[in-house]
């Protein structure tokens, strides 16, 4: 089953195990790194903020907004690798706009670039 739309694995390809078992594995995915865009927002981490709650707050209008936590994690100048680690209070996070998510993160051009 292919990854669903707006999944962080949408643009990965599947590799077949070399042992003949037929098992499929996902190849590495290309992250969407920080870009200084005019419609970026910043957020100062407060008590109780998580990547999930921030994605839910900022990405309304997309399917499963909290599921886009990885967009915030990837978009930082210093990428956040583990969403389960608490965010440091006072840390400044860069938040891409919904426009950026739809037009750039999930663009057809990016999908074409990721296809081997």
N, C-alpha and C positions, 0 to 999 in steps of 0.2 A: 504494500500500500504506500503510495507516495506521500510525502509530508503535505499537510494541509496549507492553504494560503495563509500568509502572515506567520508561518513557522520560521524559526531561525535556520531550519534545515531545508527550506524551500529550494535553495539553489545548490544543494550538494548533489553529488552523483553517488550511485551505489556501486560498490566493488564486490565481486564474487570471490569467496574464499578460494585460495589456491589448492586446498586439500581435496577438492572434488565434492565437498559436502553440500554445495549449493547455497550455503549461507551468504547473506548479503550484509555488507557493512557500509556505513556512510563514510564517504571521503571527507577530508577536512573542509570546513566551510570558511569562506572569506568573510571576515568581519567588516562592518561598515564603520570606518574610523572617524574620529573627530574631524569636522570641517568647520571653518569659521563662516557660517551662513548668516545672512541678515535676519532671518526669522528664528534663529536659535533663542532659547530662553535659558536663564540660569536659575538654579534653585539652591538655597542654602539648607543643608540637611538639618532637620529638627528632630526632636524626640519622637520616636516611633516610626520614622520614615524608613521604608524599605524600597527596594527597586520595584517590587510588585505594586505597592500602594502608589508610588509616584507614577508608574506607567498607567495605572488605572485613572489617576487624576488628570494627567496631561494628554493621554491618547484617546479620550472619548471620541466617538465617531468612527472608530476602527473596530473590526471584529475582535472580541476577546482582548480588550485593551491591557489588562494586567498581564496577559501572556506576552506582551511586548517589552517586558522588563529587560530583556537582553539587548534591545536597541539602546537603552540608556547605558547599560554596562559597556557595550562596544564603543559608544560614541565619546567616551571620556578620553582626554589626552593621555591619561594613565588608565588603561582598560581595567575594568573590574572583572576578575576571572571567576569569582565564586559568589553567587547571589545570596548565599546563606550567611555570609559574614556581615556583621553589623556595619552600617555606614557610620563613619566618624562624624559626630555632631559638629556642625559648622563647616563641613566640607562643601565646596562649591561644585555642583554638578551642572553639566551642560545638557540641555534637553532639546533634541531636534523637534521641529514642528511636525504636525500630522501631514502637512504638505510634503515635507522631506521624506517621511516614511513612505507615503504612497508614490510620490514621483521619483524618488531616488533609491531608497532602500529596496523597494519591491518593484522596480522598473523593469520593463521588458528588456531594455538594453543590458541591465545588470544580469538578468536571467540568461541572456545570450552569451555574455562574457563568461559565465560560470559553467556553461555546458561544454564538456570536453569534446 
